[in-house]
Amino acid sequence: MQDRFRIERIPAHVIWMMGLLETVTVPLVAGLPVWTGTALKNPLHGMVVGFAGVVLLFCCISLVLGRLNFFLFGKKVTGISICSSAVWGGLLLSFIFIIQHVLSTFIVFGYPFKEMILGFFSAGGAVVFAAALYPAGCFLLPVLKIAVRISGGTLEIRKFSSWRFALWAGIYEGIALPVILLWGFFPENHIPAAIITGLIGGIAGGATVWLAARTKRALPFLVFEYPPRS
């Protein structure tokens, strides 16, 4: 049996989570081209940075998950599969970089409007692509399924409600990206600057999504295998 999990609200925890994620990933994005001698924001960088960022974020979340009030179907969330989530996180960031590279040549606006447009459409488009690939990828390689552990069993994500996920991701990135890219104005101290702008951009984007979601109710977001698999 499948049941649809409806998000009643996005928890405020998304603010610090996105701040932490960007604090880790943005310095890597800024530093990898220098350390490897390759082009800025290429898809391989996206896979590496996205994977590493999700691993670190979820490892940190797992340390405090017992103190956080996350519930699905009335059951407390006790964990989430890290490696499979990290693979999809890396793929998502690779798509974001590809879309930004393609779109950047067509946008005539200057900062920050160009970055806001790039952020919105690249993140939204990347989510659509990743969500379309997810069912087939998990069918061919079941190890790629993202599973959420709850008290009493495990929920497996079967598919994403892509357009809704894309909307929230686009709003987030449209706000976060103009702030994040401020590190480029400090070439001599780009890594420390990237840490600061990543933190501020992640918090700004996360806070915007949290505030916007407070006005929306019951947005179907994910489809889980339910009842839980023991």
Order of alpha helices (4+ residues) and beta strands (2+ residues): beta-alpha-alpha-beta-beta-alpha-alpha-beta-beta-alpha-alpha-beta
